[in-house]
Amino acid sequence: MSACITGWAHSRFGKSEAVDAEALIAEVAGPAIADAGLEPADIDTVIVGAFNNGFGRQDFLGALVALAVPELRHVPAVRVENACATGSAAIHAGLRALESGTARHVLVVGVEKMTATPTSEVGEILLGASYHKQEADVQGGFAGVFAGIARAYFQKYGDKSDSLARIAAKNHQNGAKNPCAHMRKALDYEFCRQVSDKNPLVADPLRRSDCSLISDGAAALVMTGTETALRTANKAVHFRAAEQVNDYLPLSLRSATVFEGAARAWSAARTAAGVTNEDLSFVETHDCFTIAELIEYEAMGLAEPGEGARVIDEGISARDGRLPVNPSGGLKSKGHPIGATGVSQHVMAAMQLCGDAGEMQLDAPQLAGVFNMGGAAVANYVSILERLR
């Protein structure tokens, strides 16, 4: 993999005053190009990641970047979608453009405007990332899908609700340090553990504190071929690996308690990068629900099936643990604007590696792992990143 992230920009996630996705794109497209030390004329390809599926009446979002940066008017631009992994799918499309030699500098933008849509409709829109023939009527929308996964896991391995509460508390504590986070509020373990008026059950056994937030937001990054980046860029975060593995869409065709596609993606990425988990300094993982992060510990190889709880219970994934997971606060605290999430995860990882993470900054991280998934571990993307400059 011969490509580097050379610049980035990130909006505040949450309920944005930006009226639509077009306005959110305008917040990050030009600043990312400038951060890379480039002019718009240097960009050869634009890739936009947006789920949409009814969040906004305006589709054809790839064409909106030129409205924010008029110099990009005649630059090829496309929009990609791959459920909650849309941002990583956009990054992979950019990587292919660089590898093919058709581009020297690629602008990738991930965006979603969600909060203007009534909550009742959000659930229906997100169920578009499930298998409608079997899962469209799940109560609670996607929270209901993952509640089903949690129930199956608990039935097989015992109730892990307290461990899920520890994951939520960890990520909120981390997110309180992130100026881009939707919820910059530390929620303690006891709050996350107890069902209450402020923390009701959303879909049994998942509480509100177990669920990621409905958020607006955008993130953008510029990618450049490694050889060019080392000659011209002020900073260069290299893709040691970027792997994608898919799995069946219907949960009925696979075990709900094993994210096999995620495990295969992690294995392929470690092999491509020539590293082990022990080499990683931290991970940004897809905690759309706390049960997802717990099962992802197992997919990552940090624990055997059924033993993921010990990763959080023993403090392994804590900010000061052996392998910090989601020092940005993850989707749980930072927010989950669908099309922006994968790009955001890569931006947060690059900031850490370059020492630009402010209050979030870890002590001299060398290698980052990023996991972004679409659907219930259907489209699985893993990147391993290191700073070259």
WOWO-V855270 format. One record per residue. N is the residue number from 1. RES is the residue in three letters. SS is DSSP state (~ for helix, > for strand, _ for the rest). BURIAL is b if it has 16 or more other ideal C-beta (glycine too) atoms within 10 Angstrom, else e. Layout:
n:N res:RES ss:SS burial:BURIAL
n:N res:RES ss:SS burial:BURIAL
This chain:
n:1 res:MET ss:_ burial:b
n:2 res:SER ss:_ burial:e
n:3 res:ALA ss:> burial:b
n:4 res:CYS ss:> burial:b
n:5 res:ILE ss:> burial:b
n:6 res:THR ss:> burial:b
n:7 res:GLY ss:> burial:b
n:8 res:TRP ss:> burial:b
n:9 res:ALA ss:> burial:b
n:10 res:HIS ss:> burial:b
n:11 res:SER ss:_ burial:b
n:12 res:ARG ss:_ burial:b
n:13 res:PHE ss:_ burial:b
n:14 res:GLY ss:> burial:b
n:15 res:LYS ss:_ burial:e
n:16 res:SER ss:_ burial:b
n:17 res:GLU ss:_ burial:e
n:18 res:ALA ss:_ burial:b
n:19 res:VAL ss:_ burial:e
n:20 res:ASP ss:_ burial:b
n:21 res:ALA ss:~ burial:b
n:22 res:GLU ss:~ burial:b
n:23 res:ALA ss:~ burial:b
n:24 res:LEU ss:~ burial:b
n:25 res:ILE ss:~ burial:b
n:26 res:ALA ss:~ burial:b
n:27 res:GLU ss:~ burial:b
n:28 res:VAL ss:~ burial:b
n:29 res:ALA ss:~ burial:b
n:30 res:GLY ss:~ burial:b
n:31 res:PRO ss:~ burial:b
n:32 res:ALA ss:~ burial:b
n:33 res:ILE ss:~ burial:b
n:34 res:ALA ss:~ burial:e
n:35 res:ASP ss:~ burial:b
n:36 res:ALA ss:_ burial:b
n:37 res:GLY ss:_ burial:e
n:38 res:LEU ss:_ burial:b
n:39 res:GLU ss:_ burial:e
n:40 res:PRO ss:~ burial:b
n:41 res:ALA ss:~ burial:e
n:42 res:ASP ss:~ burial:b
n:43 res:ILE ss:_ burial:b
n:44 res:ASP ss:_ burial:e
n:45 res:THR ss:> burial:b
n:46 res:VAL ss:> burial:b
n:47 res:ILE ss:> burial:b
n:48 res:VAL ss:> burial:b
n:49 res:GLY ss:> burial:b
n:50 res:ALA ss:_ burial:b
n:51 res:PHE ss:_ burial:b
n:52 res:ASN ss:_ burial:b
n:53 res:ASN ss:_ burial:b
n:54 res:GLY ss:_ burial:e
n:55 res:PHE ss:_ burial:b
n:56 res:GLY ss:_ burial:b
n:57 res:ARG ss:_ burial:e
n:58 res:GLN ss:_ burial:e
n:59 res:ASP ss:_ burial:e
n:60 res:PHE ss:_ burial:e
n:61 res:LEU ss:~ burial:b
n:62 res:GLY ss:~ burial:b
n:63 res:ALA ss:~ burial:b
n:64 res:LEU ss:~ burial:b
n:65 res:VAL ss:~ burial:b
n:66 res:ALA ss:~ burial:b
n:67 res:LEU ss:~ burial:e
n:68 res:ALA ss:~ burial:b
n:69 res:VAL ss:_ burial:b
n:70 res:PRO ss:~ burial:e
n:71 res:GLU ss:~ burial:e
n:72 res:LEU ss:~ burial:b
n:73 res:ARG ss:_ burial:e
n:74 res:HIS ss:_ burial:e
n:75 res:VAL ss:_ burial:b
n:76 res:PRO ss:> burial:e
n:77 res:ALA ss:> burial:b
n:78 res:VAL ss:> burial:e
n:79 res:ARG ss:> burial:b
n:80 res:VAL ss:> burial:b
n:81 res:GLU ss:_ burial:b
n:82 res:ASN ss:_ burial:b
n:83 res:ALA ss:~ burial:b
n:84 res:CYS ss:~ burial:b
n:85 res:ALA ss:~ burial:b
n:86 res:THR ss:~ burial:b
n:87 res:GLY ss:~ burial:b
n:88 res:SER ss:~ burial:b
n:89 res:ALA ss:~ burial:b
n:90 res:ALA ss:~ burial:b
n:91 res:ILE ss:~ burial:b
n:92 res:HIS ss:~ burial:b
n:93 res:ALA ss:~ burial:b
n:94 res:GLY ss:~ burial:b
n:95 res:LEU ss:~ burial:b
n:96 res:ARG ss:~ burial:b
n:97 res:ALA ss:~ burial:b
n:98 res:LEU ss:~ burial:b
n:99 res:GLU ss:~ burial:e
n:100 res:SER ss:~ burial:e
n:101 res:GLY ss:_ burial:e
n:102 res:THR ss:_ burial:e
n:103 res:ALA ss:_ burial:b
n:104 res:ARG ss:_ burial:b
n:105 res:HIS ss:> burial:b
n:106 res:VAL ss:> burial:b
n:107 res:LEU ss:> burial:b
n:108 res:VAL ss:> burial:b
n:109 res:VAL ss:> burial:b
n:110 res:GLY ss:> burial:b
n:111 res:VAL ss:> burial:b
n:112 res:GLU ss:> burial:b
n:113 res:LYS ss:_ burial:b
n:114 res:MET ss:_ burial:b
n:115 res:THR ss:_ burial:b
n:116 res:ALA ss:_ burial:e
n:117 res:THR ss:_ burial:b
n:118 res:PRO ss:_ burial:e
n:119 res:THR ss:~ burial:e
n:120 res:SER ss:~ burial:e
n:121 res:GLU ss:~ burial:e
n:122 res:VAL ss:~ burial:b
n:123 res:GLY ss:~ burial:b
n:124 res:GLU ss:~ burial:e
n:125 res:ILE ss:~ burial:b
n:126 res:LEU ss:~ burial:b
n:127 res:LEU ss:~ burial:b
n:128 res:GLY ss:~ burial:b
n:129 res:ALA ss:~ burial:b
n:130 res:SER ss:_ burial:b
n:131 res:TYR ss:_ burial:b
n:132 res:HIS ss:~ burial:e
n:133 res:LYS ss:~ burial:e
n:134 res:GLN ss:~ burial:e
n:135 res:GLU ss:~ burial:b
n:136 res:ALA ss:_ burial:e
n:137 res:ASP ss:_ burial:e
n:138 res:VAL ss:_ burial:b
n:139 res:GLN ss:_ burial:e
n:140 res:GLY ss:_ burial:b
n:141 res:GLY ss:~ burial:b
n:142 res:PHE ss:~ burial:b
n:143 res:ALA ss:~ burial:b
n:144 res:GLY ss:~ burial:b
n:145 res:VAL ss:~ burial:b
n:146 res:PHE ss:~ burial:b
n:147 res:ALA ss:~ burial:b
n:148 res:GLY ss:~ burial:b
n:149 res:ILE ss:~ burial:b
n:150 res:ALA ss:~ burial:b
n:151 res:ARG ss:~ burial:b
n:152 res:ALA ss:~ burial:e
n:153 res:TYR ss:~ burial:b
n:154 res:PHE ss:~ burial:b
n:155 res:GLN ss:~ burial:e
n:156 res:LYS ss:~ burial:e
n:157 res:TYR ss:~ burial:e
n:158 res:GLY ss:_ burial:e
n:159 res:ASP ss:_ burial:e
n:160 res:LYS ss:_ burial:b
n:161 res:SER ss:~ burial:b
n:162 res:ASP ss:~ burial:e
n:163 res:SER ss:~ burial:b
n:164 res:LEU ss:~ burial:b
n:165 res:ALA ss:~ burial:b
n:166 res:ARG ss:~ burial:b
n:167 res:ILE ss:~ burial:b
n:168 res:ALA ss:~ burial:b
n:169 res:ALA ss:~ burial:b
n:170 res:LYS ss:~ burial:b
n:171 res:ASN ss:~ burial:b
n:172 res:HIS ss:~ burial:b
n:173 res:GLN ss:~ burial:b
n:174 res:ASN ss:~ burial:b
n:175 res:GLY ss:~ burial:b
n:176 res:ALA ss:_ burial:b
n:177 res:LYS ss:_ burial:b
n:178 res:ASN ss:_ burial:b
n:179 res:PRO ss:_ burial:e
n:180 res:CYS ss:_ burial:b
n:181 res:ALA ss:_ burial:b
n:182 res:HIS ss:_ burial:b
n:183 res:MET ss:_ burial:b
n:184 res:ARG ss:_ burial:b
n:185 res:LYS ss:_ burial:e
n:186 res:ALA ss:_ burial:b
n:187 res:LEU ss:_ burial:b
n:188 res:ASP ss:_ burial:e
n:189 res:TYR ss:~ burial:b
n:190 res:GLU ss:~ burial:e
n:191 res:PHE ss:~ burial:b
n:192 res:CYS ss:~ burial:b
n:193 res:ARG ss:~ burial:b
n:194 res:GLN ss:_ burial:e
n:195 res:VAL ss:_ burial:e
n:196 res:SER ss:_ burial:e
n:197 res:ASP ss:_ burial:e
n:198 res:LYS ss:_ burial:e
n:199 res:ASN ss:_ burial:b
n:200 res:PRO ss:_ burial:e
n:201 res:LEU ss:> burial:e
n:202 res:VAL ss:> burial:b
n:203 res:ALA ss:> burial:b
n:204 res:ASP ss:_ burial:e
n:205 res:PRO ss:_ burial:b
n:206 res:LEU ss:> burial:b
n:207 res:ARG ss:> burial:b
n:208 res:ARG ss:~ burial:b
n:209 res:SER ss:~ burial:b
n:210 res:ASP ss:~ burial:b
n:211 res:CYS ss:> burial:b
n:212 res:SER ss:_ burial:b
n:213 res:LEU ss:_ burial:b
n:214 res:ILE ss:_ burial:b
n:215 res:SER ss:_ burial:b
n:216 res:ASP ss:> burial:b
n:217 res:GLY ss:> burial:b
n:218 res:ALA ss:> burial:b
n:219 res:ALA ss:> burial:b
n:220 res:ALA ss:> burial:b
n:221 res:LEU ss:> burial:b
n:222 res:VAL ss:> burial:b
n:223 res:MET ss:> burial:b
n:224 res:THR ss:> burial:b
n:225 res:GLY ss:> burial:b
n:226 res:THR ss:~ burial:b
n:227 res:GLU ss:~ burial:e
n:228 res:THR ss:~ burial:b
n:229 res:ALA ss:~ burial:b
n:230 res:LEU ss:~ burial:e
n:231 res:ARG ss:~ burial:e
n:232 res:THR ss:~ burial:b
n:233 res:ALA ss:_ burial:b
n:234 res:ASN ss:_ burial:e
n:235 res:LYS ss:_ burial:b
n:236 res:ALA ss:_ burial:b
n:237 res:VAL ss:> burial:b
n:238 res:HIS ss:> burial:b
n:239 res:PHE ss:> burial:b
n:240 res:ARG ss:> burial:b
n:241 res:ALA ss:> burial:b
n:242 res:ALA ss:> burial:b
n:243 res:GLU ss:> burial:b
n:244 res:GLN ss:> burial:b
n:245 res:VAL ss:> burial:b
n:246 res:ASN ss:> burial:b
n:247 res:ASP ss:_ burial:b
n:248 res:TYR ss:_ burial:e
n:249 res:LEU ss:_ burial:b
n:250 res:PRO ss:_ burial:e
n:251 res:LEU ss:~ burial:b
n:252 res:SER ss:~ burial:e
n:253 res:LEU ss:~ burial:e
n:254 res:ARG ss:_ burial:b
n:255 res:SER ss:_ burial:e
n:256 res:ALA ss:_ burial:b
n:257 res:THR ss:_ burial:b
n:258 res:VAL ss:_ burial:b
n:259 res:PHE ss:_ burial:b
n:260 res:GLU ss:~ burial:e
n:261 res:GLY ss:~ burial:b
n:262 res:ALA ss:~ burial:b
n:263 res:ALA ss:~ burial:b
n:264 res:ARG ss:~ burial:b
n:265 res:ALA ss:~ burial:b
n:266 res:TRP ss:~ burial:b
n:267 res:SER ss:~ burial:b
n:268 res:ALA ss:~ burial:b
n:269 res:ALA ss:~ burial:b
n:270 res:ARG ss:~ burial:b
n:271 res:THR ss:~ burial:e
n:272 res:ALA ss:~ burial:b
n:273 res:ALA ss:~ burial:b
n:274 res:GLY ss:_ burial:e
n:275 res:VAL ss:_ burial:b
n:276 res:THR ss:_ burial:e
n:277 res:ASN ss:~ burial:e
n:278 res:GLU ss:~ burial:e
n:279 res:ASP ss:~ burial:e
n:280 res:LEU ss:_ burial:b
n:281 res:SER ss:_ burial:b
n:282 res:PHE ss:> burial:b
n:283 res:VAL ss:> burial:b
n:284 res:GLU ss:> burial:b
n:285 res:THR ss:_ burial:b
n:286 res:HIS ss:_ burial:b
n:287 res:ASP ss:_ burial:b
n:288 res:CYS ss:_ burial:b
n:289 res:PHE ss:> burial:b
n:290 res:THR ss:~ burial:b
n:291 res:ILE ss:~ burial:b
n:292 res:ALA ss:~ burial:b
n:293 res:GLU ss:~ burial:b
n:294 res:LEU ss:~ burial:b
n:295 res:ILE ss:~ burial:b
n:296 res:GLU ss:~ burial:b
n:297 res:TYR ss:~ burial:b
n:298 res:GLU ss:~ burial:b
n:299 res:ALA ss:~ burial:b
n:300 res:MET ss:~ burial:b
n:301 res:GLY ss:_ burial:e
n:302 res:LEU ss:_ burial:b
n:303 res:ALA ss:_ burial:b
n:304 res:GLU ss:_ burial:e
n:305 res:PRO ss:_ burial:e
n:306 res:GLY ss:_ burial:b
n:307 res:GLU ss:_ burial:e
n:308 res:GLY ss:_ burial:b
n:309 res:ALA ss:~ burial:b
n:310 res:ARG ss:~ burial:e
n:311 res:VAL ss:~ burial:b
n:312 res:ILE ss:~ burial:b
n:313 res:ASP ss:~ burial:e
n:314 res:GLU ss:_ burial:e
n:315 res:GLY ss:_ burial:e
n:316 res:ILE ss:_ burial:b
n:317 res:SER ss:_ burial:b
n:318 res:ALA ss:_ burial:b
n:319 res:ARG ss:_ burial:b
n:320 res:ASP ss:_ burial:e
n:321 res:GLY ss:_ burial:e
n:322 res:ARG ss:_ burial:e
n:323 res:LEU ss:_ burial:b
n:324 res:PRO ss:> burial:b
n:325 res:VAL ss:> burial:b
n:326 res:ASN ss:_ burial:b
n:327 res:PRO ss:_ burial:b
n:328 res:SER ss:_ burial:b
n:329 res:GLY ss:_ burial:b
n:330 res:GLY ss:~ burial:b
n:331 res:LEU ss:~ burial:b
n:332 res:LYS ss:~ burial:b
n:333 res:SER ss:~ burial:b
n:334 res:LYS ss:~ burial:b
n:335 res:GLY ss:_ burial:b
n:336 res:HIS ss:_ burial:b
n:337 res:PRO ss:_ burial:b
n:338 res:ILE ss:~ burial:b
n:339 res:GLY ss:~ burial:b
n:340 res:ALA ss:~ burial:b
n:341 res:THR ss:~ burial:b
n:342 res:GLY ss:~ burial:b
n:343 res:VAL ss:~ burial:b
n:344 res:SER ss:~ burial:b
n:345 res:GLN ss:~ burial:b
n:346 res:HIS ss:~ burial:b
n:347 res:VAL ss:~ burial:b
n:348 res:MET ss:~ burial:b
n:349 res:ALA ss:~ burial:b
n:350 res:ALA ss:~ burial:b
n:351 res:MET ss:~ burial:b
n:352 res:GLN ss:~ burial:b
n:353 res:LEU ss:~ burial:b
n:354 res:CYS ss:_ burial:b
n:355 res:GLY ss:_ burial:e
n:356 res:ASP ss:_ burial:e
n:357 res:ALA ss:_ burial:b
n:358 res:GLY ss:~ burial:e
n:359 res:GLU ss:~ burial:e
n:360 res:MET ss:~ burial:b
n:361 res:GLN ss:_ burial:e
n:362 res:LEU ss:_ burial:b
n:363 res:ASP ss:_ burial:e
n:364 res:ALA ss:_ burial:e
n:365 res:PRO ss:_ burial:b
n:366 res:GLN ss:_ burial:e
n:367 res:LEU ss:> burial:b
n:368 res:ALA ss:> burial:b
n:369 res:GLY ss:> burial:b
n:370 res:VAL ss:> burial:b
n:371 res:PHE ss:> burial:b
n:372 res:ASN ss:> burial:b
n:373 res:MET ss:> burial:b
n:374 res:GLY ss:> burial:b
n:375 res:GLY ss:_ burial:b
n:376 res:ALA ss:_ burial:b
n:377 res:ALA ss:_ burial:b
n:378 res:VAL ss:_ burial:b
n:379 res:ALA ss:> burial:b
n:380 res:ASN ss:> burial:b
n:381 res:TYR ss:> burial:b
n:382 res:VAL ss:> burial:b
n:383 res:SER ss:> burial:b
n:384 res:ILE ss:> burial:b
n:385 res:LEU ss:> burial:b
n:386 res:GLU ss:> burial:b
n:387 res:ARG ss:> burial:b
n:388 res:LEU ss:_ burial:e
n:389 res:ARG ss:_ burial:e
